[in-house]
């Protein structure tokens, strides 16, 4: 079943979002928010959203950079499967990450959750979320702010446990979700010290969580349209994400 692009009234204008639904089966289905990486909504994100949807979920993938442009305007137009191409795309994409401050993100998150829960075919009850790169931060912030989030995945995330006053890990005492994190190996944006800090915060909050580093997998390992893709790690992430969602949203 093809994905569709919808428009959502958001705090700073109109935001687009991809919606993916199961290719088979009768609903309603649990809802999941999928947060993109820094390179934005593009075919790879749509493919990932549809793969999750075909496990039996309705998936919403919002353009979290809607303040900067539409999905079409922000989509990368270079071959990111080479290191040079990925770096070129990053010149436009990475600065946008810093402008999406925590206060902006939290205001948007309320809208994404409401939009997901209002979609046709979404079952009432707990929801899930998963995020990639900077999207992992958004996934954690969503779980921290919304107790209806029962499952939260974060993969090759950066800046999840920093010294900043608004670091995502500091909000974990408010969360009620089960967490699965798959960190990139030798990732400067989430080094072993930060991974350990995140693990301590999860334990202190008495949250059920997996918090591991995927050996040999670079930052961005799940993105098959970039030079960082690592097939083994990407498939491991899909297995662990499905296990998380099925255990929490279909129990």
Number of C-alpha atoms within 10 A of each C-alpha: 11 11 17 12 15 12 13 15 13 18 13 11 9 14 23 21 23 22 24 26 27 21 15 11 10 9 15 14 23 24 30 30 27 28 27 28 24 21 24 24 25 17 11 16 21 23 14 20 26 25 19 22 25 18 16 23 31 29 32 31 27 28 22 29 23 19 16 12 15 18 21 11 10 18 17 20 11 13 15 21 15 14 13 13 16 19 16 16 20 16 10 14 19 15 11 17 16 10 13 15 11 16 10 13 18 16 13 20 23 15 17 23 21 10 18 22 21 13 14 11 17 20 17 13 12 19 29 28 30 28 24 26 27 25 26 28 25 28 27 27 26 28 29 22 17 19 14 18 27 22 27 32 30 28 30 28 26 24 20 24 23 19 11 9 7 14 15 23 23 20 17 22 15 14 24 21 26 21 24 23 26 24 30 27 19 16 17 12 19 23 18 16 11 19 21 15 16 22 20 13 18 22 14 11 16 13 17 13 18 16 17 17 20 21 12 13 23 19 24 24 28 28 21 17 18 21 19 19 18 18 14 13 21 19 13 14 23 15 11 16 24 16 12 22 29 17 13 18 19 12 6
